[in-house]
């Protein structure tokens, strides 16, 4: 892979990746095969195989679906881009204007004045500009004019208006589990999508022309699913509904997918505690509490130099040896092993920390390379890491 591009997901791409059109709101009834709980979206519980990829719940990555909206709606996250293309193009011919003027430089039509009046509402010449009208406007824009502005032809402004809503797999919105089995209860994302399905289904059954109120109701439901924090309080359905998380909240903030899951790593062979100063240890040392030193392990490979030393420790069932690993990957807990163990070259041991071991010491935020440095272990009583006061500056540690 040479490069990675991010772009707006077009309706044609959504349909290409989709395996099911959702048009039923009954999650567990006879028509649940076309609902948000269909097995097509992937397996998240033990028992059975996925109907799409024929894999169990541990191997199934999940599969996408879609909802065909009864009316085009704005995307609350793309309103600034919609406004940009409205001001850049002519609403009569759709051509991109090289220079903003009162009239179009191609068809001589009068240029309209479009402004943003709400989180996802636009006005044109002081009149409401609805999503279906913007879609008709953007469909007139030539592909050549778009590529001249963006530099590539993978994007078109008409994709900024939602006509097809992608439905994420069950792995993104799993049901609550009890004893490794799903129970009747839904994730917040599924509840948001269920509201969209119900509103959309009622509009599809309507025989006449949809009113502005009906279109706005669908738009409110879609944008509450995308990011309900940007919806004005008067448009929120209820206090209980506003407490449900939206897609944007799954990603942002400290407990979101980015900072909470992807960046917040917790790894083996590491420990965390408070720092305190100690002028009695060396600048190249770090004081490690006995509780942490007896819990953390260092992997040692058996060779001709250390085989006799470690063999004697294993025979004595020393508490400093936690595990014995026999190739290829047979791991034995020494304290629970009753028989004799004869070490051989290539075997591995996991022993506890001891004085002189080299460790990496880090204090967040890691703003420069001296935020992570190597120190020698000095096992000490207490519950905090000890650090020489002369070493606090590169870590920006304010020991008192």
C-alpha positions as CSV (number, residue, x, y, z in Angstrom):
1,X,0.0,0.0,0.0
2,X,1.5,3.3,-1.1
3,X,-1.1,5.8,0.1
4,X,-4.3,6.2,2.0
5,X,-7.0,8.7,0.9
6,X,-10.0,9.7,2.9
7,X,-13.1,10.8,1.0
8,X,-16.9,11.1,1.3
9,X,-18.6,7.8,1.0
10,X,-20.8,8.0,-2.0
11,X,-24.2,6.4,-2.4
12,X,-22.9,4.0,-5.1
13,X,-20.0,2.9,-2.8
14,X,-22.4,2.3,0.1
15,X,-24.6,0.1,-2.1
16,X,-21.5,-1.8,-3.3
17,X,-20.5,-2.7,0.2
18,X,-24.0,-3.3,1.5
19,X,-25.4,-6.8,2.0
20,X,-28.9,-5.8,3.1
21,X,-31.4,-3.0,2.8
22,X,-33.0,-2.4,6.2
23,X,-36.7,-1.5,5.9
24,X,-38.3,-3.3,9.0
25,X,-38.5,-2.0,12.5
26,X,-39.4,-5.4,14.1
27,X,-36.1,-6.6,15.6
28,X,-37.2,-10.0,16.8
29,X,-40.4,-10.8,14.9
30,X,-41.1,-12.7,11.7
31,X,-39.6,-9.9,9.6
32,X,-36.4,-9.6,11.6
33,X,-34.4,-10.8,8.6
34,X,-34.6,-7.3,7.1
35,X,-34.2,-5.5,10.4
36,X,-31.2,-4.1,12.3
37,X,-30.7,-7.4,14.1
38,X,-30.4,-9.5,11.0
39,X,-27.7,-12.2,11.0
40,X,-26.4,-10.6,7.8
41,X,-24.7,-7.9,9.8
42,X,-22.4,-10.5,11.4
43,X,-22.1,-12.8,14.4
44,X,-21.4,-11.4,17.9
45,X,-22.3,-14.4,20.0
46,X,-21.3,-18.0,20.3
47,X,-23.2,-20.6,18.3
48,X,-23.8,-20.7,14.5
49,X,-21.9,-19.2,11.6
50,X,-22.3,-15.9,9.7
51,X,-24.6,-16.2,6.8
52,X,-22.4,-14.0,4.6
53,X,-18.8,-15.1,5.3
54,X,-19.5,-18.5,6.9
55,X,-17.3,-17.7,9.9
56,X,-17.9,-18.0,13.7
57,X,-18.2,-14.9,16.0
58,X,-14.4,-14.9,16.5
59,X,-13.5,-14.6,12.8
60,X,-16.5,-12.7,11.4
61,X,-15.5,-9.0,10.8
62,X,-19.1,-7.9,10.4
63,X,-20.9,-6.7,7.3
64,X,-22.6,-3.4,6.3
65,X,-26.1,-2.7,5.3
66,X,-28.0,0.5,4.2
67,X,-31.2,2.4,4.6
68,X,-32.7,4.1,1.5
69,X,-34.0,7.4,2.8
70,X,-37.5,8.6,1.7
71,X,-36.1,12.1,1.2
72,X,-32.5,13.5,0.8
73,X,-31.2,15.0,4.1
74,X,-28.3,17.1,5.2
75,X,-25.3,15.6,6.9
76,X,-24.6,17.6,10.1
77,X,-20.9,17.1,9.8
78,X,-20.6,18.3,6.2
79,X,-22.6,21.6,6.3
80,X,-19.6,23.8,6.0
81,X,-18.6,22.0,2.7
82,X,-22.2,22.2,1.4
83,X,-22.1,25.9,2.1
84,X,-18.7,26.2,0.3
85,X,-20.0,24.6,-2.9
86,X,-23.2,26.6,-2.8
87,X,-21.2,29.8,-2.8
88,X,-18.7,28.5,-5.4
89,X,-21.2,27.4,-8.1
90,X,-24.1,28.8,-9.9
91,X,-27.5,27.4,-8.9
92,X,-28.8,27.7,-12.5
93,X,-26.1,26.0,-14.6
94,X,-23.9,24.4,-11.8
95,X,-20.7,25.8,-13.2
96,X,-17.8,26.7,-10.8
97,X,-17.3,30.5,-10.7
98,X,-13.7,31.6,-11.1
99,X,-14.5,35.0,-9.7
100,X,-17.5,35.8,-7.4
101,X,-19.9,38.3,-9.0
102,X,-23.5,39.3,-9.1
103,X,-24.1,37.2,-12.3
104,X,-22.9,33.8,-13.5
105,X,-20.0,34.1,-15.9
106,X,-21.4,31.3,-18.0
107,X,-25.3,31.6,-18.1
108,X,-25.6,35.2,-16.9
109,X,-28.1,34.1,-14.2
110,X,-28.3,36.1,-11.0
111,X,-26.1,34.5,-8.3
112,X,-28.0,33.7,-5.1
113,X,-26.9,34.4,-1.5
114,X,-26.7,31.3,0.7
115,X,-26.0,31.4,4.4
116,X,-26.1,28.9,7.3
117,X,-29.0,29.6,9.7
118,X,-28.7,26.5,12.0
119,X,-26.6,23.5,12.7
120,X,-27.9,21.8,9.5
121,X,-30.1,24.5,7.9
122,X,-29.4,26.8,5.0
123,X,-31.2,29.8,3.6
124,X,-31.1,31.1,0.0
125,X,-32.1,34.7,-0.3
126,X,-33.7,34.5,3.1
127,X,-35.8,31.5,2.2
128,X,-35.2,28.0,3.6
129,X,-33.0,25.9,1.3
130,X,-33.9,22.2,1.6
131,X,-31.6,19.2,1.0
132,X,-33.5,18.0,-2.0
133,X,-33.1,21.4,-3.7
134,X,-29.3,21.4,-3.0
135,X,-29.1,17.8,-4.4
136,X,-30.7,19.0,-7.6
137,X,-28.3,21.9,-7.7
138,X,-25.2,19.8,-7.1
139,X,-26.1,17.2,-9.7
140,X,-25.7,20.0,-12.3
141,X,-22.0,20.6,-11.4
142,X,-19.8,19.1,-14.1
143,X,-17.2,16.5,-13.0
144,X,-14.5,18.5,-14.8
145,X,-15.2,21.6,-12.7
146,X,-15.0,19.5,-9.5
147,X,-11.7,17.9,-10.4
148,X,-10.4,21.4,-11.3
149,X,-11.1,22.5,-7.7
150,X,-10.2,19.3,-5.8
151,X,-7.4,17.9,-8.0
152,X,-9.0,14.5,-8.4
153,X,-12.2,13.0,-9.7
154,X,-13.0,10.6,-6.7
155,X,-15.3,13.2,-5.1
156,X,-18.5,15.0,-6.2
157,X,-20.4,17.5,-4.2
158,X,-23.7,15.6,-4.6
159,X,-22.3,13.0,-2.2
160,X,-22.5,15.5,0.6
161,X,-26.3,15.1,0.6
162,X,-27.4,11.8,2.2
163,X,-29.8,9.7,0.1
164,X,-28.4,6.3,1.3
165,X,-27.5,5.9,5.0
166,X,-24.9,3.1,5.7
167,X,-25.8,0.8,8.6
168,X,-22.7,-0.5,10.6
169,X,-22.2,-4.2,11.5
170,X,-23.3,-5.8,14.7
171,X,-19.7,-5.6,15.9
172,X,-20.0,-1.8,16.1
173,X,-23.3,-2.0,18.0
174,X,-23.4,-5.3,19.9
175,X,-26.3,-6.4,22.0
176,X,-25.8,-6.8,25.8
177,X,-24.4,-10.3,26.7
178,X,-25.3,-12.6,29.5
179,X,-23.4,-15.9,29.9
180,X,-21.9,-15.5,26.3
181,X,-25.4,-15.2,24.8
182,X,-27.2,-12.1,23.5
183,X,-30.2,-10.8,25.4
184,X,-33.1,-8.6,24.3
185,X,-31.6,-5.2,24.7
186,X,-30.1,-2.8,22.2
187,X,-27.0,-0.6,21.9
188,X,-27.5,3.2,21.7
189,X,-26.5,3.2,18.1
190,X,-29.1,0.5,17.2
191,X,-31.7,2.6,19.0
192,X,-30.8,5.7,17.0
193,X,-31.0,3.7,13.8
194,X,-34.3,2.1,14.8
195,X,-35.8,5.6,15.1
196,X,-34.6,6.4,11.6
197,X,-36.1,3.2,10.2
198,X,-39.5,4.0,11.9
199,X,-39.6,7.6,10.7
200,X,-38.4,6.6,7.2
201,X,-41.0,3.8,6.9
202,X,-43.8,6.1,7.8
203,X,-42.7,8.6,5.2
204,X,-42.4,5.9,2.5
205,X,-46.1,4.8,3.2
206,X,-47.3,8.4,2.7
207,X,-49.0,8.8,-0.6
208,X,-48.8,12.5,-1.1
209,X,-45.9,15.0,-1.5
210,X,-43.9,15.1,1.7
211,X,-44.2,18.3,3.7
212,X,-41.3,20.3,5.0
213,X,-42.2,19.1,8.6
214,X,-42.0,15.5,7.5
215,X,-38.6,15.9,5.8
216,X,-37.3,17.8,8.8
217,X,-38.4,15.0,11.1
218,X,-36.3,12.5,9.1
219,X,-33.4,14.9,9.1
220,X,-33.5,15.3,12.8
221,X,-33.5,11.5,13.4
222,X,-30.5,11.0,11.0
223,X,-28.4,13.8,12.5
224,X,-29.2,12.7,16.1
225,X,-27.7,9.4,15.0
226,X,-24.6,11.1,13.5
227,X,-23.9,13.7,16.2
228,X,-26.8,14.7,18.6
229,X,-24.7,17.3,20.3
230,X,-25.0,19.7,17.4
231,X,-28.8,19.4,17.3
232,X,-30.6,22.4,18.9
233,X,-32.3,21.4,22.2
234,X,-35.8,22.3,20.8
235,X,-35.4,19.5,18.1
236,X,-34.4,16.7,20.5
237,X,-37.1,14.1,20.9
238,X,-36.8,13.7,24.7
239,X,-34.3,13.9,27.5
240,X,-34.0,10.1,27.5
241,X,-33.2,10.0,23.8
242,X,-30.6,12.8,24.2
243,X,-28.8,10.7,26.7
244,X,-28.1,8.0,24.1
245,X,-24.7,8.2,22.5
246,X,-24.3,9.0,18.8
247,X,-21.6,8.0,16.3
248,X,-19.5,11.1,16.9
249,X,-19.4,10.5,20.7
250,X,-18.1,7.0,20.1
251,X,-15.0,8.6,18.5
252,X,-14.3,11.8,20.4
253,X,-13.3,12.6,24.0
254,X,-11.1,10.8,26.4
255,X,-13.1,7.5,26.5
256,X,-13.7,7.5,22.7
257,X,-12.3,5.0,20.2
258,X,-9.2,7.2,19.4
259,X,-8.0,8.2,22.8
260,X,-9.6,5.5,24.8
261,X,-8.9,2.4,22.7
262,X,-6.4,3.1,19.9
263,X,-4.0,5.4,21.8
264,X,-4.6,4.2,25.3
265,X,-2.3,1.1,25.2
266,X,-1.9,-1.3,28.1
267,X,0.8,-3.8,27.5
268,X,2.4,-6.7,29.3
269,X,5.6,-6.4,31.4
270,X,4.7,-2.9,32.5
271,X,3.6,-1.2,35.8
272,X,2.3,2.2,36.8
273,X,2.6,4.1,40.0
274,X,3.3,7.5,41.6
275,X,6.8,9.1,41.4
276,X,8.5,10.4,44.5
277,X,12.0,11.9,44.9
278,X,14.9,10.1,46.6
279,X,18.3,11.8,46.8
280,X,20.0,8.5,48.1
281,X,19.8,6.6,44.8
282,X,21.9,7.1,41.7
283,X,21.0,9.2,38.7
284,X,20.9,6.1,36.6
285,X,18.7,4.1,39.0
286,X,15.0,3.9,39.6
287,X,13.5,2.7,42.8
288,X,10.9,-0.1,42.2
289,X,8.5,-1.1,44.9
290,X,8.9,-4.7,46.1
291,X,5.3,-5.5,45.2
292,X,5.8,-4.5,41.6
293,X,9.2,-6.2,41.4
294,X,7.8,-9.5,42.6
295,X,5.0,-9.3,40.1
296,X,6.8,-8.2,36.9
297,X,9.0,-10.7,35.1
298,X,12.0,-10.7,32.8
299,X,12.5,-13.4,30.2
300,X,15.8,-15.2,30.4
301,X,17.0,-17.7,27.7
302,X,18.9,-20.7,28.9
303,X,22.5,-21.0,27.6
304,X,25.8,-22.5,28.6
305,X,26.6,-19.6,31.0
306,X,23.5,-19.5,33.1
307,X,22.1,-23.1,32.9
308,X,23.6,-24.2,36.2
309,X,22.4,-21.1,38.1
310,X,18.9,-21.3,36.9
311,X,18.7,-25.1,37.3
312,X,19.5,-24.7,41.0
313,X,16.8,-22.1,41.4
314,X,14.3,-24.3,39.6
315,X,15.2,-27.3,41.8
316,X,14.7,-25.2,45.0
317,X,11.4,-23.9,43.6
318,X,12.6,-20.4,44.1
319,X,9.9,-17.7,44.2
320,X,12.0,-15.6,41.9
321,X,11.1,-18.0,39.0
322,X,7.5,-17.7,37.9
323,X,7.3,-19.6,34.6
324,X,9.4,-22.2,32.7
325,X,8.8,-22.1,28.9
326,X,9.7,-25.3,27.0
327,X,10.0,-24.9,23.2
328,X,8.0,-24.4,21.2
329,X,5.5,-22.7,23.6
330,X,4.8,-25.0,26.5
331,X,4.5,-22.7,29.6
332,X,4.7,-24.3,33.1
333,X,3.9,-22.4,36.3
334,X,6.8,-23.4,38.5
335,X,4.9,-23.1,41.8
336,X,2.3,-25.6,40.7
337,X,4.6,-28.1,39.1
338,X,5.4,-31.1,41.3
339,X,7.7,-33.2,39.1
340,X,11.4,-32.5,38.4
341,X,12.3,-30.1,35.6
342,X,15.5,-30.5,33.7
343,X,16.4,-27.4,31.8
344,X,18.0,-27.4,28.4
345,X,19.6,-24.9,26.0
346,X,17.0,-22.8,24.3
347,X,14.5,-23.0,27.1
348,X,13.2,-19.8,28.6
349,X,12.4,-18.6,32.2
350,X,10.4,-15.7,33.4
351,X,12.0,-14.4,36.6
352,X,11.1,-11.4,38.9
353,X,12.8,-8.1,38.7
354,X,16.1,-7.8,40.6
355,X,18.7,-5.1,41.3
356,X,20.6,-4.1,38.2
357,X,17.9,-5.0,35.6
358,X,17.6,-2.4,32.8
359,X,14.1,-1.0,32.4
360,X,12.5,1.8,30.4
361,X,11.0,4.5,32.6
362,X,8.3,6.8,31.1
363,X,6.3,9.7,32.4
364,X,3.4,11.0,30.3
365,X,2.9,13.2,28.4
366,X,5.8,12.0,26.2
367,X,6.6,15.3,24.6
368,X,10.2,14.5,23.6
369,X,12.6,11.6,23.5
370,X,13.9,12.2,27.1
371,X,10.4,11.4,28.4
372,X,11.4,7.7,28.1
373,X,14.8,6.8,29.4
374,X,16.6,3.6,30.5
375,X,17.4,3.1,34.2
376,X,18.8,0.4,36.5
377,X,16.3,-1.3,38.9
378,X,16.8,-0.9,42.6
379,X,14.1,-2.9,44.5
380,X,13.0,-0.8,47.5
381,X,10.2,-0.9,50.1
382,X,7.1,1.3,49.7
383,X,4.5,1.8,47.0
384,X,6.0,4.5,44.7
385,X,8.7,4.7,42.1
386,X,11.7,6.5,43.4
387,X,13.7,8.9,41.2
388,X,16.8,11.0,41.8
389,X,15.9,14.7,42.0
390,X,18.4,15.5,39.3
391,X,16.4,13.4,36.8
392,X,13.1,15.1,37.3
393,X,13.7,17.9,34.7
394,X,13.6,15.8,31.5
395,X,10.5,14.0,32.7
396,X,8.9,17.3,33.8
397,X,8.2,15.6,37.1
398,X,7.4,18.0,39.9
399,X,8.5,15.9,42.9
400,X,8.1,17.7,46.2
